[in-house]
């Protein structure tokens, strides 16, 4: 059973995000980190990198596979979690504490689910 905090937004590609003003904090869900298993590397984007919703934000590598993480909102990367550059496996320990990036939101149009919808989407 995955942990799914009520106060976050979720995407079909298993990102979570929380918007505070015009800043979105982004990470991967508990479901996603369980699917990846042991995370060994996160290819963080550069500050200033910007894309639209659904375009590739970064790549996470695990002992099992490499998976893309997508922009859940349109915007520009303004901060990356530097702690994860040295210890990417921290995402496996608490994927909601160890966010990946912060994005300055440029457009408030995004498609997301609340916790109950996401639970249903992943079959829980």
Buried (B, 14 or more C-beta within 10 A) or exposed (E): EBEBEEEBBBBBBBBBBBBEEEBBBBBBBBBBBEBBEEBBBBEBBEEEBBBBBBEEBBBBBBEEEEBEBBBBBBBBBBBBBEEBEEEBBBBBEEBBEBBBBBBBBBEEEBEBBEBEEBBEBBEE
